[in-house]
Amino acid sequence: MPVITLPDGQQKSFASPPTIDEVAASIGPGLRKAALAGRVDGRLVDTSCRVESDARVSIVTGRDPDGLEVIRHSTAHLLANAVQELFPGAQVTIGPVIEDGFYYDFAYERPFTPEDLAAIEERMRDIVARDLPVTRQVMPRDEAVAFFARLGERYKAEIIGAIPAGEDISLYGQGGWVDLCRGPHVPSTGKLGAFKLTKVAGAYWRGDSRNEMLQRIYGTAWADDKDLKAYLHRLEEAEKRDHRRIGRELDLFHFQEEAPGSVFWHPRGWTLFQQLIGYMRDRQREAGYLEVNTPEVMDRALWERSGHLEKFGENMFLTATPDERVYAIKPMNCPGHIQVFNQGLKSYRDLPLRLCEFGKVHRYEPSGALHGLMRVRGFTQDDAHIFCTEDQITAESVAVTDLILGIYRDFGFDDIRIKFSDRPAKRVGSDEVWDRAEQALRAAAGAAGLELEYNPGEGAFYGPKLEFVLRDAIGRDWQCGTLQVDFNLPGRLGSTFIGEDSQRHVPVMLHRAMFGSLERFCGILLEHHAGRLPLWLAPVQAVVLTITDRQAPFAERAKEVLQNQGLRVEADLRNEKIGLKIREHTLQRIPYLLVVGDREAQSQTVAVRTRGGKDLGSMSLERLVETLSAENASRGRAVMED
């Protein structure tokens, strides 16, 4: 009879093969009640699954990441069940788990309304209250196709029809409702309850714009109401921090249909953008990088040789000239940097050679994927490529990671995860070359003391990479910087150097970005700081406000003094009440408000307030310059405020 080994090493014997539910019951009634699924020798299974032989078994509850995924998967089925009870003509398609929730795509004769969502959610709660057992059955593929065809579920029949003949198909049902699914699922609908439907959107069948449009209902699900409430609070906070809203309120940028996925920067927004470039330019110069600039439009033949056209062509913009020559607008900077490296004979003494560029690139993104600054078609990369020998990979990679992590700290990001992404299915180069590149990057990460998460199959088509993921103020993750080891592109594009042996060798190229996209990083910063940017980044750092027209001459002089010290300062001399002025500029998130009345004009001082409403008292212009300059230099948060 089976011997079950539990995670703590305890072993239990059973007279007959037990189910996961029975294993949980043997441990305690509380665990049995909390059990959602189990793991048998690492394989995730239903609580009804029988353990037929000796195995290591663990019980999965809502507190486990796997348990949360089971909850969300089961809640997606709950959603589909409710939709088909309320709208019998609706057909179900697919309903996967996504980050923080799930969605399900439906084909229905009319769009779902907000009132429909409320009714669907209410019916979902009704199905939970019924506490219907969730059961699994297995059916041959052809029988499953016929089963769903009889139900009128042509999308499900099409999905199953694409599965190889002869395979068995698992179905999950609750009450009279059934769906195709690999599982596992919760034991009964009563195990669910902490969920919320969030929105409805359009989606093409199988993600292909040539297919019919479906309706996608999104939702979120959690282990308990406390976690759900916390998540909904984060959603509310995220809406308040939406960079598109902040961009309008602070007059930073806009978008319009004539240039989809491209940014129209306004003066204040462009000032922020240039602050990022200036900061990064200084950091890179200190780290030994040489700045270059390469063409945005180059012949397609170059992109064919590099492999970009084959592996990345669907995301590239191509154009033909009257002489029928075809050009590509660059989606990446790397081939251009290789052309710079290739000019003139290089020696091993020239390596490592670090080239950087604030290069404008263009990539085609479907219109439905565009999202403010976060997903655009034209963007600027803080791109760099380090040409080095194989022996220099570790030292250069350690230097890059130290630089990236230090830069993120300057911008207020302290919680950073690093993922290791290995070879993708679509790639250039032999497996032997990829083995060397992956081994080199792992060794470099080890030398840098990095703790890595594994992200299989997500490397670039030319090499493995490290991805730097930032966690923002409300707990969201943003993948920004990357470091990639490339043994392929330099050789494909003819790069060589003369080694110590006087022979030609192909250099290794390290691809490196820290912000990634400057446009996207601006959006992340605006949301992370809720528009309340630290002084050194704020487009306008202070504004001088007059109480009456009598103070205008001194206010103008104060502005000029501060500007001459390199501070970004404006003056508001309007004939408006001071309370109105303070309110308007506070809403503009300007770090410091400098109020000038008759007393201040006479004493040649300003009354200093922060955007948070703190009164810092009167200061002379000299002391104010000293205070703000020190804060600028420290790159800290606003004095005594944020």
Order of alpha helices (4+ residues) and beta strands (2+ residues): beta-beta-alpha-alpha-beta-beta-beta-alpha-beta-beta-beta-alpha-beta-alpha-alpha-beta-beta-beta-beta-alpha-alpha-beta-beta-alpha-beta-beta-alpha-alpha-beta-beta-alpha-beta-beta-alpha-beta-alpha-beta-beta-beta-alpha-beta-beta-beta-alpha-beta-alpha-beta-alpha-beta-alpha-beta-beta-alpha
